[in-house]
Amino acid sequence: MDIQIKKGLLDVCVLAVINKKDSYGYQIIKDVSICIEISESTLYPILKRLEAGGCLSTYSMEHNGRLRKYYRITALGKHRINDFFAEWSELERINKFIMQEGNQSL
């Protein structure tokens, strides 16, 4: 898969997971990995970028004697998920076009 497409999809997958409930890094990796492979070295820059962009906020809570950083989706993050749905219909039209044009030359 093209790296730029995957990057955009990972952003939305992370937002979708956090939209269900506030979460922390390891749990986000487990939840997102159900549909697309993601590692810590990939996740944390995504979280940082989404937070810097206003799509996520953070807070810390104690868990087993240690502070754990949790991520919460913001209104802007929810808007980004909605934008993805709108863009998806355009991607479907492009896919249909490519499939039709590509099949003519095979």
MMTF fields as JSON, N, C-alpha, C and O atoms, coordinates in Angstrom:
{
  "mmtfVersion": "1.0.0",
  "mmtfProducer": "UNKNOWN",
  "numBonds": 423,
  "numAtoms": 424,
  "numGroups": 106,
  "numChains": 1,
  "numModels": 1,
  "chainsPerModel": [1],
  "groupsPerChain": [106],
  "chainIdList": ["A"],
  "bondAtomList": [4, 2, 8, 6, 12, 10, 16, 14, 20, 18, 24, 22, 28, 26, 32, 30, 36, 34, 40, 38, 44, 42, 48, 46, 52, 50, 56, 54, 60, 58, 64, 62, 68, 66, 72, 70, 76, 74, 80, 78, 84, 82, 88, 86, 92, 90, 96, 94, 100, 98, 104, 102, 108, 106, 112, 110, 116, 114, 120, 118, 124, 122, 128, 126, 132, 130, 136, 134, 140, 138, 144, 142, 148, 146, 152, 150, 156, 154, 160, 158, 164, 162, 168, 166, 172, 170, 176, 174, 180, 178, 184, 182, 188, 186, 192, 190, 196, 194, 200, 198, 204, 202, 208, 206, 212, 210, 216, 214, 220, 218, 224, 222, 228, 226, 232, 230, 236, 234, 240, 238, 244, 242, 248, 246, 252, 250, 256, 254, 260, 258, 264, 262, 268, 266, 272, 270, 276, 274, 280, 278, 284, 282, 288, 286, 292, 290, 296, 294, 300, 298, 304, 302, 308, 306, 312, 310, 316, 314, 320, 318, 324, 322, 328, 326, 332, 330, 336, 334, 340, 338, 344, 342, 348, 346, 352, 350, 356, 354, 360, 358, 364, 362, 368, 366, 372, 370, 376, 374, 380, 378, 384, 382, 388, 386, 392, 390, 396, 394, 400, 398, 404, 402, 408, 406, 412, 410, 416, 414, 420, 418],
  "bondOrderList": [1, 1, 1, 1, 1, 1, 1, 1, 1, 1, 1, 1, 1, 1, 1, 1, 1, 1, 1, 1, 1, 1, 1, 1, 1, 1, 1, 1, 1, 1, 1, 1, 1, 1, 1, 1, 1, 1, 1, 1, 1, 1, 1, 1, 1, 1, 1, 1, 1, 1, 1, 1, 1, 1, 1, 1, 1, 1, 1, 1, 1, 1, 1, 1, 1, 1, 1, 1, 1, 1, 1, 1, 1, 1, 1, 1, 1, 1, 1, 1, 1, 1, 1, 1, 1, 1, 1, 1, 1, 1, 1, 1, 1, 1, 1, 1, 1, 1, 1, 1, 1, 1, 1, 1, 1],
  "groupList": [{"groupName": "MET", "atomNameList": ["N", "CA", "C", "O"], "elementList": ["N", "C", "C", "O"], "formalChargeList": [0, 0, 0, 0], "bondAtomList": [1, 0, 2, 1, 3, 2], "bondOrderList": [1, 1, 2], "singleLetterCode": "M", "chemCompType": "L-PEPTIDE LINKING"}, {"groupName": "ASP", "atomNameList": ["N", "CA", "C", "O"], "elementList": ["N", "C", "C", "O"], "formalChargeList": [0, 0, 0, 0], "bondAtomList": [1, 0, 2, 1, 3, 2], "bondOrderList": [1, 1, 2], "singleLetterCode": "D", "chemCompType": "L-PEPTIDE LINKING"}, {"groupName": "ILE", "atomNameList": ["N", "CA", "C", "O"], "elementList": ["N", "C", "C", "O"], "formalChargeList": [0, 0, 0, 0], "bondAtomList": [1, 0, 2, 1, 3, 2], "bondOrderList": [1, 1, 2], "singleLetterCode": "I", "chemCompType": "L-PEPTIDE LINKING"}, {"groupName": "GLN", "atomNameList": ["N", "CA", "C", "O"], "elementList": ["N", "C", "C", "O"], "formalChargeList": [0, 0, 0, 0], "bondAtomList": [1, 0, 2, 1, 3, 2], "bondOrderList": [1, 1, 2], "singleLetterCode": "Q", "chemCompType": "L-PEPTIDE LINKING"}, {"groupName": "LYS", "atomNameList": ["N", "CA", "C", "O"], "elementList": ["N", "C", "C", "O"], "formalChargeList": [0, 0, 0, 0], "bondAtomList": [1, 0, 2, 1, 3, 2], "bondOrderList": [1, 1, 2], "singleLetterCode": "K", "chemCompType": "L-PEPTIDE LINKING"}, {"groupName": "GLY", "atomNameList": ["N", "CA", "C", "O"], "elementList": ["N", "C", "C", "O"], "formalChargeList": [0, 0, 0, 0], "bondAtomList": [1, 0, 2, 1, 3, 2], "bondOrderList": [1, 1, 2], "singleLetterCode": "G", "chemCompType": "PEPTIDE LINKING"}, {"groupName": "LEU", "atomNameList": ["N", "CA", "C", "O"], "elementList": ["N", "C", "C", "O"], "formalChargeList": [0, 0, 0, 0], "bondAtomList": [1, 0, 2, 1, 3, 2], "bondOrderList": [1, 1, 2], "singleLetterCode": "L", "chemCompType": "L-PEPTIDE LINKING"}, {"groupName": "VAL", "atomNameList": ["N", "CA", "C", "O"], "elementList": ["N", "C", "C", "O"], "formalChargeList": [0, 0, 0, 0], "bondAtomList": [1, 0, 2, 1, 3, 2], "bondOrderList": [1, 1, 2], "singleLetterCode": "V", "chemCompType": "L-PEPTIDE LINKING"}, {"groupName": "CYS", "atomNameList": ["N", "CA", "C", "O"], "elementList": ["N", "C", "C", "O"], "formalChargeList": [0, 0, 0, 0], "bondAtomList": [1, 0, 2, 1, 3, 2], "bondOrderList": [1, 1, 2], "singleLetterCode": "C", "chemCompType": "L-PEPTIDE LINKING"}, {"groupName": "ALA", "atomNameList": ["N", "CA", "C", "O"], "elementList": ["N", "C", "C", "O"], "formalChargeList": [0, 0, 0, 0], "bondAtomList": [1, 0, 2, 1, 3, 2], "bondOrderList": [1, 1, 2], "singleLetterCode": "A", "chemCompType": "L-PEPTIDE LINKING"}, {"groupName": "ASN", "atomNameList": ["N", "CA", "C", "O"], "elementList": ["N", "C", "C", "O"], "formalChargeList": [0, 0, 0, 0], "bondAtomList": [1, 0, 2, 1, 3, 2], "bondOrderList": [1, 1, 2], "singleLetterCode": "N", "chemCompType": "L-PEPTIDE LINKING"}, {"groupName": "SER", "atomNameList": ["N", "CA", "C", "O"], "elementList": ["N", "C", "C", "O"], "formalChargeList": [0, 0, 0, 0], "bondAtomList": [1, 0, 2, 1, 3, 2], "bondOrderList": [1, 1, 2], "singleLetterCode": "S", "chemCompType": "L-PEPTIDE LINKING"}, {"groupName": "TYR", "atomNameList": ["N", "CA", "C", "O"], "elementList": ["N", "C", "C", "O"], "formalChargeList": [0, 0, 0, 0], "bondAtomList": [1, 0, 2, 1, 3, 2], "bondOrderList": [1, 1, 2], "singleLetterCode": "Y", "chemCompType": "L-PEPTIDE LINKING"}, {"groupName": "GLU", "atomNameList": ["N", "CA", "C", "O"], "elementList": ["N", "C", "C", "O"], "formalChargeList": [0, 0, 0, 0], "bondAtomList": [1, 0, 2, 1, 3, 2], "bondOrderList": [1, 1, 2], "singleLetterCode": "E", "chemCompType": "L-PEPTIDE LINKING"}, {"groupName": "THR", "atomNameList": ["N", "CA", "C", "O"], "elementList": ["N", "C", "C", "O"], "formalChargeList": [0, 0, 0, 0], "bondAtomList": [1, 0, 2, 1, 3, 2], "bondOrderList": [1, 1, 2], "singleLetterCode": "T", "chemCompType": "L-PEPTIDE LINKING"}, {"groupName": "PRO", "atomNameList": ["N", "CA", "C", "O"], "elementList": ["N", "C", "C", "O"], "formalChargeList": [0, 0, 0, 0], "bondAtomList": [1, 0, 2, 1, 3, 2], "bondOrderList": [1, 1, 2], "singleLetterCode": "P", "chemCompType": "L-PEPTIDE LINKING"}, {"groupName": "ARG", "atomNameList": ["N", "CA", "C", "O"], "elementList": ["N", "C", "C", "O"], "formalChargeList": [0, 0, 0, 0], "bondAtomList": [1, 0, 2, 1, 3, 2], "bondOrderList": [1, 1, 2], "singleLetterCode": "R", "chemCompType": "L-PEPTIDE LINKING"}, {"groupName": "HIS", "atomNameList": ["N", "CA", "C", "O"], "elementList": ["N", "C", "C", "O"], "formalChargeList": [0, 0, 0, 0], "bondAtomList": [1, 0, 2, 1, 3, 2], "bondOrderList": [1, 1, 2], "singleLetterCode": "H", "chemCompType": "L-PEPTIDE LINKING"}, {"groupName": "PHE", "atomNameList": ["N", "CA", "C", "O"], "elementList": ["N", "C", "C", "O"], "formalChargeList": [0, 0, 0, 0], "bondAtomList": [1, 0, 2, 1, 3, 2], "bondOrderList": [1, 1, 2], "singleLetterCode": "F", "chemCompType": "L-PEPTIDE LINKING"}, {"groupName": "TRP", "atomNameList": ["N", "CA", "C", "O"], "elementList": ["N", "C", "C", "O"], "formalChargeList": [0, 0, 0, 0], "bondAtomList": [1, 0, 2, 1, 3, 2], "bondOrderList": [1, 1, 2], "singleLetterCode": "W", "chemCompType": "L-PEPTIDE LINKING"}],
  "groupTypeList": [0, 1, 2, 3, 2, 4, 4, 5, 6, 6, 1, 7, 8, 7, 6, 9, 7, 2, 10, 4, 4, 1, 11, 12, 5, 12, 3, 2, 2, 4, 1, 7, 11, 2, 8, 2, 13, 2, 11, 13, 11, 14, 6, 12, 15, 2, 6, 4, 16, 6, 13, 9, 5, 5, 8, 6, 11, 14, 12, 11, 0, 13, 17, 10, 5, 16, 6, 16, 4, 12, 12, 16, 2, 14, 9, 6, 5, 4, 17, 16, 2, 10, 1, 18, 18, 9, 13, 19, 11, 13, 6, 13, 16, 2, 10, 4, 18, 2, 0, 3, 13, 5, 10, 3, 11, 6],
  "groupIdList": [1, 2, 3, 4, 5, 6, 7, 8, 9, 10, 11, 12, 13, 14, 15, 16, 17, 18, 19, 20, 21, 22, 23, 24, 25, 26, 27, 28, 29, 30, 31, 32, 33, 34, 35, 36, 37, 38, 39, 40, 41, 42, 43, 44, 45, 46, 47, 48, 49, 50, 51, 52, 53, 54, 55, 56, 57, 58, 59, 60, 61, 62, 63, 64, 65, 66, 67, 68, 69, 70, 71, 72, 73, 74, 75, 76, 77, 78, 79, 80, 81, 82, 83, 84, 85, 86, 87, 88, 89, 90, 91, 92, 93, 94, 95, 96, 97, 98, 99, 100, 101, 102, 103, 104, 105, 106],
  "secStructList": [7, 7, 2, 2, 2, 2, 2, 2, 2, 2, 2, 2, 2, 2, 2, 2, 2, 2, 2, 2, 1, 7, 5, 7, 2, 2, 2, 2, 2, 2, 2, 2, 6, 6, 6, 1, 7, 7, 7, 2, 2, 2, 2, 2, 2, 2, 2, 2, 2, 2, 2, 2, 6, 6, 1, 3, 3, 3, 3, 3, 3, 3, 3, 6, 6, 3, 3, 3, 3, 3, 3, 3, 3, 7, 2, 2, 2, 2, 2, 2, 2, 2, 2, 2, 2, 2, 2, 2, 2, 2, 2, 2, 2, 2, 2, 2, 2, 2, 2, 2, 2, 2, 2, 2, 7, 7],
  "xCoordList": [0.846, 0.0, 0.896, 1.934, 0.485, 1.217, 1.339, 0.355, 2.542, 2.811, 1.967, 1.55, 1.708, 0.906, -0.554, -1.2, -1.058, -2.446, -2.54, -3.466, -1.561, -1.569, -1.478, -2.143, -0.658, -0.504, -1.849, -2.227, -2.56, -3.864, -4.87, -5.666, -4.844, -5.772, -5.458, -6.368, -4.176, -3.799, -4.286, -4.773, -4.156, -4.648, -6.122, -6.528, -6.912, -8.355, -8.652, -9.564, -7.91, -8.107, -7.837, -8.593, -6.769, -6.44, -7.557, -7.993, -8.015, -9.114, -10.374, -11.073, -10.661, -11.865, -11.802, -12.804, -10.643, -10.481, -10.689, -11.384, -10.083, -10.193, -11.591, -12.04, -12.275, -13.65, -14.572, -15.528, -14.297, -15.111, -14.935, -15.904, -13.665, -13.372, -11.949, -11.094, -11.706, -10.351, -9.441, -9.85, -8.209, -7.325, -5.874, -5.561, -4.989, -3.559, -2.819, -3.391, -1.553, -0.765, -0.874, -1.26, -0.539, -0.535, -1.915, -2.02, -2.966, -4.323, -4.699, -5.361, -4.282, -4.566, -3.907, -4.517, -2.665, -1.971, -2.754, -2.969, -3.181, -3.955, -5.239, -5.588, -5.949, -7.237, -7.075, -7.835, -6.096, -5.898, -5.34, -5.656, -4.511, -3.868, -4.859, -4.497, -6.09, -7.125, -7.324, -7.597, -7.183, -7.44, -6.202, -6.164, -5.184, -3.994, -2.817, -2.934, -1.696, -0.513, 0.02, 0.124, 0.355, 0.912, 1.858, 1.586, 2.961, 3.946, 4.013, 3.446, 4.704, 4.879, 5.584, 5.224, 6.596, 7.37, 6.532, 6.884, 5.447, 4.518, 3.436, 3.073, 2.924, 1.799, 2.134, 1.391, 3.226, 3.47, 3.667, 3.204, 4.327, 4.339, 2.943, 2.646, 2.098, 0.717, -0.023, -0.694, 0.101, -0.571, -0.081, -0.876, 1.217, 1.789, 1.268, 0.919, 1.219, 0.731, -0.756, -1.172, -1.552, -2.987, -3.238, -4.152, -2.426, -2.562, -2.165, -2.865, -1.055, -0.603, -1.623, -1.769, -2.323, -3.331, -4.682, -5.615, -4.795, -6.04, -7.078, -8.217, -6.705, -7.66, -7.751, -8.732, -6.726, -6.683, -6.245, -5.521, -6.693, -6.16, -5.662, -5.989, -4.882, -4.315, -4.547, -4.772, -4.486, -4.487, -3.8, -3.681, -3.347, -2.658, -3.463, -4.118, -3.391, -4.025, -3.058, -2.269, -3.14, -2.285, -2.849, -4.054, -1.949, -2.318, -1.181, -0.049, -1.464, -0.458, 0.756, 1.899, 0.494, 1.559, 2.335, 3.287, 1.937, 2.616, 1.597, 0.417, 2.078, 1.19, 1.073, 2.067, -0.135, -0.401, -1.048, -1.978, -0.542, -1.07, -2.238, -2.112, -3.378, -4.571, -4.838, -4.497, -5.454, -5.808, -7.321, -8.018, -7.816, -9.255, -9.471, -8.732, -10.471, -10.756, -11.436, -12.211, -11.139, -11.753, -12.83, -13.011, -13.533, -14.54, -13.884, -14.467, -12.675, -11.95, -11.603, -11.666, -11.24, -10.95, -12.183, -12.1, -13.318, -14.58, -14.928, -15.431, -14.652, -14.887, -13.991, -14.41, -12.773, -11.852, -12.367, -12.223, -12.959, -13.565, -14.703, -14.811, -15.543, -16.651, -16.142, -16.722, -15.059, -14.446, -13.981, -14.1, -13.454, -13.003, -14.16, -14.0, -15.316, -16.474, -16.873, -17.23, -16.81, -17.135, -16.113, -16.478, -14.84, -13.78, -13.858, -13.469, -14.361, -14.42, -15.291, -14.962, -16.386, -17.252, -16.499, -16.681, -15.67, -14.857, -13.843, -13.62, -13.234, -12.299, -12.985, -12.393, -14.213, -14.96, -15.19, -15.068, -15.525, -15.704, -14.401, -14.403, -13.286, -11.978, -11.638, -11.147, -11.894, -11.629, -12.45, -11.932, -13.711, -14.578, -14.036, -14.001, -13.619, -13.048, -11.792, -11.64, -10.904, -9.655, -9.952, -9.339, -10.889, -11.253, -11.814, -11.472, -12.664, -13.26, -12.197, -12.12, -11.386, -10.364, -9.267, -8.783, -8.88, -7.826, -8.231, -7.4, -9.496, -9.978, -10.064, -10.03, -10.172, -10.261, -8.951, -8.946, -7.834, -6.534, -5.978, -4.925, -6.643, -6.148, -6.503, -6.159],
  "yCoordList": [-1.173, 0.0, 1.242, 1.275, 2.239, 3.493, 4.083, 4.14, 4.521, 5.003, 6.22, 6.344, 7.114, 8.303, 7.937, 8.504, 6.999, 6.542, 5.871, 6.13, 4.993, 4.283, 5.27, 5.091, 6.307, 7.315, 7.978, 8.119, 8.377, 9.001, 8.06, 8.463, 6.812, 5.826, 5.536, 5.382, 5.462, 5.216, 6.339, 6.086, 7.577, 8.711, 8.531, 8.696, 8.198, 8.052, 6.82, 6.853, 5.747, 4.551, 4.87, 4.45, 5.607, 5.99, 6.863, 6.65, 7.829, 8.683, 7.861, 8.096, 6.905, 6.078, 5.267, 5.141, 4.724, 3.946, 4.838, 4.462, 6.015, 6.924, 7.53, 7.927, 7.605, 8.115, 7.197, 7.67, 5.901, 4.961, 5.202, 5.203, 5.409, 5.677, 6.207, 5.889, 7.009, 7.488, 6.275, 5.232, 6.412, 5.26, 5.69, 6.88, 4.703, 4.924, 4.123, 3.246, 4.439, 3.914, 2.423, 2.011, 1.603, 0.157, -0.349, -1.187, 0.15, -0.292, 0.158, -0.579, 1.357, 1.845, 0.937, 0.603, 0.532, -0.382, -1.681, -2.159, -2.256, -3.499, -3.326, -4.183, -2.214, -1.995, -1.744, -2.283, -0.935, -0.614, -1.815, -2.011, -2.619, -3.763, -4.802, -5.674, -4.724, -5.643, -5.47, -6.435, -4.224, -3.995, -3.587, -3.802, -3.004, -2.568, -2.595, -2.188, -3.075, -3.209, -1.84, -0.926, -1.715, -0.468, -0.805, -1.697, -0.087, -0.298, 0.941, 1.981, 0.824, 1.973, 3.107, 4.274, 2.754, 3.79, 4.511, 5.611, 3.909, 4.553, 5.308, 6.425, 4.699, 5.285, 6.611, 7.581, 6.667, 7.857, 9.131, 10.187, 9.087, 10.302, 10.699, 11.886, 9.712, 9.994, 10.689, 11.699, 10.148, 10.753, 12.178, 13.078, 12.377, 13.713, 14.684, 15.823, 14.229, 15.072, 15.402, 16.541, 14.398, 14.623, 15.558, 16.382, 15.428, 16.326, 17.751, 18.706, 17.895, 19.222, 19.862, 21.084, 19.038, 19.538, 19.808, 20.241, 19.557, 19.848, 18.744, 18.939, 17.585, 16.477, 15.64, 14.928, 15.73, 14.975, 15.878, 16.853, 15.542, 16.146, 14.989, 13.83, 15.307, 14.262, 14.582, 15.729, 13.543, 13.664, 12.434, 11.426, 12.495, 11.37, 10.852, 11.605, 9.532, 8.867, 7.813, 7.239, 7.575, 6.557, 5.172, 4.937, 4.268, 2.876, 2.012, 2.126, 1.156, 0.299, 1.094, 0.674, 2.232, 3.032, 3.904, 4.581, 3.892, 4.706, 5.577, 5.236, 6.716, 7.578, 7.041, 6.676, 7.003, 6.556, 7.719, 8.351, 7.992, 9.084, 8.578, 7.617, 9.245, 8.908, 9.969, 11.141, 9.53, 10.41, 10.483, 9.475, 11.699, 11.947, 12.692, 13.622, 12.284, 12.947, 14.292, 14.427, 15.261, 16.585, 16.716, 15.824, 17.837, 18.097, 18.128, 17.66, 18.677, 18.718, 17.305, 17.018, 16.431, 15.036, 14.326, 13.557, 14.584, 13.992, 14.536, 13.811, 15.815, 16.425, 15.762, 15.563, 15.429, 14.78, 13.397, 13.003, 12.672, 11.376, 11.591, 10.856, 12.574, 12.867, 13.27, 12.884, 14.047, 14.415, 13.178, 13.107, 12.209, 10.964, 10.266, 9.78, 10.213, 9.572, 10.285, 9.646, 11.603, 12.374, 12.105, 11.967, 12.032, 11.777, 10.357, 10.102, 9.436, 8.036, 7.856, 7.051, 8.587, 8.452, 8.915, 8.35, 9.926, 10.362, 9.283, 9.026, 8.655, 7.569, 6.392, 5.753, 6.109, 5.036, 5.359, 4.477, 6.627, 7.024, 6.891, 6.446, 7.278, 7.164, 5.7, 5.33, 4.862, 3.428, 2.828, 2.047, 3.189, 2.683, 3.095, 2.286, 4.343, 4.839, 4.05, 3.616, 3.873, 3.141, 1.711, 1.186, 1.081, -0.296, -0.397, -1.322, 0.533, 0.511, 0.771, 0.043, 1.8, 2.146, 1.086, 0.755, 0.56, -0.454, -1.748, -2.407, -2.132, -3.376, -3.308, -4.345, -2.123, -1.975, -2.337, -2.815, -2.112, -2.355, -3.731, -4.084, -4.519, -5.866, -6.88, -8.053],
  "zCoordList": [0.0, 0.0, 0.0, 0.662, -0.737, -0.795, 0.613, 1.352, 0.982, 2.336, 2.706, 3.858, 1.762, 2.061, 2.318, 3.2, 1.55, 1.771, 3.134, 3.903, 3.428, 4.704, 5.871, 6.891, 5.718, 6.775, 7.078, 8.241, 6.044, 6.245, 6.859, 7.708, 6.438, 6.994, 8.454, 9.269, 8.786, 10.176, 11.079, 12.18, 10.616, 11.409, 11.742, 12.892, 10.751, 10.964, 11.813, 12.64, 11.628, 12.463, 13.932, 14.808, 14.203, 15.572, 16.141, 17.273, 15.375, 15.84, 16.107, 17.093, 15.238, 15.404, 16.696, 17.4, 17.005, 18.234, 19.457, 20.401, 19.429, 20.567, 20.637, 21.712, 19.515, 19.512, 20.317, 20.931, 20.319, 21.096, 22.587, 23.345, 23.007, 24.417, 24.524, 23.697, 25.537, 25.789, 25.909, 26.421, 25.439, 25.447, 25.583, 25.568, 25.716, 25.885, 24.816, 24.169, 24.649, 23.541, 23.284, 22.19, 24.281, 24.066, 23.647, 22.751, 24.281, 23.933, 22.525, 21.795, 22.142, 20.786, 19.763, 18.747, 20.019, 19.106, 18.976, 17.862, 20.09, 20.053, 19.254, 18.443, 19.483, 18.82, 17.315, 16.511, 16.939, 15.522, 14.765, 13.592, 15.431, 14.776, 14.284, 13.494, 14.733, 14.251, 12.743, 12.031, 12.265, 10.843, 10.056, 8.844, 10.698, 9.978, 10.944, 12.099, 10.459, 11.304, 11.717, 10.898, 12.999, 13.524, 14.672, 15.476, 14.735, 15.787, 16.673, 16.341, 17.796, 18.68, 17.952, 18.104, 17.156, 16.461, 15.406, 14.98, 14.994, 14.063, 14.83, 14.461, 15.896, 16.621, 17.288, 17.137, 18.013, 18.826, 18.009, 18.44, 16.858, 16.031, 15.53, 15.395, 15.258, 14.845, 15.978, 15.762, 17.183, 18.336, 18.568, 18.837, 18.463, 18.654, 17.596, 17.908, 16.346, 15.243, 15.413, 15.2, 15.797, 15.999, 17.183, 17.147, 18.224, 19.368, 18.973, 19.312, 18.264, 17.824, 16.883, 16.857, 16.116, 15.185, 15.826, 15.149, 17.114, 17.815, 17.739, 18.163, 17.203, 17.089, 18.362, 18.574, 19.207, 20.452, 21.59, 21.389, 22.774, 23.989, 24.864, 24.611, 25.88, 26.736, 28.205, 28.591, 28.996, 30.447, 31.0, 30.302, 32.234, 32.859, 34.035, 34.756, 34.204, 35.344, 35.863, 35.112, 37.16, 37.752, 37.454, 37.545, 37.098, 36.844, 37.376, 36.906, 38.345, 38.974, 39.453, 39.272, 40.059, 40.631, 39.648, 40.036, 38.393, 37.375, 36.671, 36.578, 36.173, 35.401, 33.979, 33.352, 33.497, 32.127, 31.386, 31.886, 30.187, 29.377, 28.542, 27.784, 28.697, 27.941, 26.887, 27.052, 25.806, 24.696, 24.592, 24.71, 24.369, 24.225, 22.909, 22.585, 22.167, 20.888, 21.162, 22.109, 20.336, 20.437, 19.359, 18.531, 19.389, 18.353, 16.977, 15.999, 16.899, 15.621, 15.142, 13.947, 16.077, 15.725, 15.193, 14.236, 15.81, 15.329, 13.941, 13.082, 13.745, 12.433, 11.377, 10.237, 11.76, 10.825, 10.409, 9.252, 11.341, 10.998, 10.01, 9.028, 10.25, 9.331, 7.957, 6.942, 7.915, 6.638, 5.881, 4.658, 6.615, 5.986, 5.282, 4.163, 5.923, 5.303, 4.017, 3.028, 4.037, 2.835, 1.728, 0.561, 2.098, 1.118, 0.571, -0.569, 1.386, 0.972, -0.266, -1.138, -0.355, -1.533, -2.785, -3.864, -2.645, -3.78, -4.159, -5.342, -3.161, -3.431, -4.123, -4.993, -3.745, -4.406, -5.875, -6.726, -6.192, -7.592, -8.373, -9.52, -7.75, -8.407, -8.626, -9.692, -7.624, -7.754, -8.896, -9.695, -8.968, -10.042, -11.408, -12.336, -11.529, -12.782, -13.16, -14.302, -12.197, -12.46, -12.871, -13.8, -12.18, -12.511, -13.922, -14.658, -14.305, -15.644, -16.716, -17.706, -16.519, -17.497, -17.56, -18.642, -16.419, -16.367, -17.024, -17.65, -16.898, -17.475, -18.999, -19.66, -19.558, -21.023, -21.697, -22.831, -21.006, -21.632, -21.339, -21.87, -20.517, -20.178, -21.216, -21.076]
}
